Amino acid sequence: MMPQTYPTSGGSSTPRGVSPGRRAIDVLVAGTALLALSPVLLVVAMLVRLTSPGPVIFRQRRVTTGRREFTMYKFRTMRTDCEGPDLTRSGDARVTGPGRVLRRTSLDELPQLLNVLRGDMTLVGPRPETPALAACYPTELKWILDQTPGLTGPAQISLRDDVALDGSPADIERWYVENLVPRRIAVDQTFLADPSVPATLVVLARTVRYLVTGRRWVPQGG
């Protein structure tokens, strides 16, 4: 069997925002979802507040279009009395009990709809990276940081984000950058080559199916 290869370049190295059509979908879907899901947002906020001390919303710096930084919002799923690497391992002791449920159902990501409305993110795109990990990306893969990050995306519904490895934070981050990042970019590259409105709607439909059934999308040849 031939070894699997991953992309070493892609598209333009200049900042690449979303098209007017995709931006219209972002505003319509994110605004409607925030209104429709407001009862869910309230319940989740109360759950986070009542089950562990600390803020309801977790704020973290991430990288957006043109490698600029922005503040990304999530419901807090981790304890505030312990530190660790940017990456979350499977069974990470920092994650609270309710936090595991929120992560498994992706409810912790709902506040990012605000990021979509603000234009920091789009509905479909590559996963937003932290500045520290982005700085470790190989040069040939840093083109992905010029794209607008997404709330969902092909890689996000086909690959696990939690790192199931033991070892020091440095070992885990090295494995993540050298192994998982190239795999994610290879999956996302097909969409990013032609991020049209129809392609966006297809990924959104696959995301809904994943959230409802728990079945991950498997790319052709994956």
N, C-alpha and C positions, 0 to 999 in steps of 0.2 A: 504494500500500500504506500502510495506517495505521501510524504508529509504535508500537512495542511499549511497553506501560506496565508498571510494576512496583508492587508493593504499597507503600503509604505507612503502613499500620497493620496490626495483626493481633492478635487476641485481647486478653487482659488484660495490663496493664502490671505486674501483681504477679508475684512469683516463681512459676513453674509447674514443679513436680516431676513425677515419673512416677507413674502409677497403681500400686496394689499388684500388679495382674496383670502389668504391664510390668516391675515390679521383680523379680517372681518369675522372669520369663524372663531378665532381666539376670543374676541370680545363677546360675541353672541353666546358661545357655549359656556365660557367662564362666568359671565354675568348671570345667565340663566341658572347654571348649576349652583352658584352661591345663594341665589334666592330660593331655589327649590330644596336645597339641602340645608338651609339654615336651621331647621330643627335638629338635624343630625349633628351639625357643627356645635350646637349648644349642648347636646347630650355628651358628645366626646369631650368638650371643654370641661364640663362638670366632672366627668370621669377622671380626667387627668388631674384636675385640681384636688379632688377628694381622696385620691389613692396614693399620692406621693407629694412631698413638699417641693416647691419650685414653681417657676412660671408655666403657664399653660402652653404658650407658644415658644418653640425652640427656634432661635435665629442663628444662622451660620452664613459666613461669607462664601460665595461660590463665584464661578467664572461664567460670564455671558459673552454675547457677541463681541468679537474683536478683542477677546481676552481681558475685558473690563470686569471688575468685581461688582457684585450686588449682594444684598442681604436676602437669603432665601428663608421662607417660613415653613415650619412643620409643627404639628402637634408634638409636644415633648413626649418621648417614649423611654427616656433613660433617666437614671438617677442623677442628681446634681452633686452628690457628695463623693464622686469618684471620677478620675480622669482616665483617658486611654487614647488609642490611635483614632484617626479619622474614620477608619474602616470598622465595620461591625462584624464580628465573627458569629457563626452559628452558636447559640447557647451563651452569648455574651452576658456576663453577670450584671452589666450596667443596665440592661434593658429591664424595665418593670414588667410585672405580670400583664396588666392591661396594655402596656406598650407592645408586647408580643402580638396581641390580638390586633392592635391597630396596624402594626407592620404587615401582618399576614393578610389583612383585608385592604391594605393601602389607604385606610382612613386617615392615617397620619399625614398623608400627602395633600389632603384637601385644602389647607391654607395656601398652597402654592397656586391656587386659582387666582389669588390676589396678585401674585407675581406675574401671572399670565396677563391679567388686566393691565398691569403697569407696564408691560412690554419687556420685563426682565427675562421672561421665558415665553415659550410658545407651547401649544398643546402637544405637538409632536416634534421631537428632536432628540439629540443625544442627551444622556444623563448629565446634569450640571455637576461639575467637578469642584473640589475644594482647591484654593490656590496652592496649598502645599503639595498636594498630589499632582496637580497640573504641571507644576514646575519639574516634576520627575518624569514626565512623559518623554519618550524618545523624540528627537527632533523631527523624524520623518512622520510622526503621528500627531504632532501639535497642530496640524491644520484643523483638527476637529474642534479646537478651542476657538476657532473663528466663527463657528456656527452658533445659532441661537439654541440654547438648551431647551429640552422639552419636559413637560409634565409626564408624558409617556413617550414611547418610541419602540421600534422593532426590538432593539436589544433589551429594553426594560421589560418586555413581555415574553422574552424567550430565554433570558439568562438570569440566574440568581445573583443578587447583589451581595448577600452575606457571604463572607469568606470562611469556608469550613476548613481552617487550617490551625495548627498549633504553632507556637514559636513566638519570638519577640516581635514587637510592633514593626521594627525595621525589616525583619524577614517577611512578614505578611504584606507590608507595603511594596516590597520588591517583587513578590510573587504577583500581586495585584497589577502592578504597572507592566510587568514583563509578560503576563499570561492573560489576565482577564481583560485588560484594556484593549489589546489588539483584537481579541475575539469580539468585544462589544462594537468596536469601530468597524470591523468587517461586516457585521450584521446591519449596522446603521447606514453603511455607505451606500447601499442600494437605494434607500429612501433619499438620502442626501444628494445623490446624483440627479434626482428629478423630484424635488419636494413640491409636487403639484397639489392642487386642492383635492383631486380624486385620490391621490396617494395618501394624503392626510386623512381623508374620510375612511379609507380602508384600514389604516392603523388604528383609528379611533374605534371602529367596529370590532377589530380584533381585541382591543383593550377591554371593551365592554364584555365580550365573550369570556375573556380571561378572568375578569372580576366576578362574573356570574357563575362560571363553571369551574374556575381554578385551573383550567387547561391552558398550559403555556403554548404560545405560537411557536411552531417549529419551522424555521426557514428551509427552503428547498436545498437539499444537500446537507442539512444539519442533522 
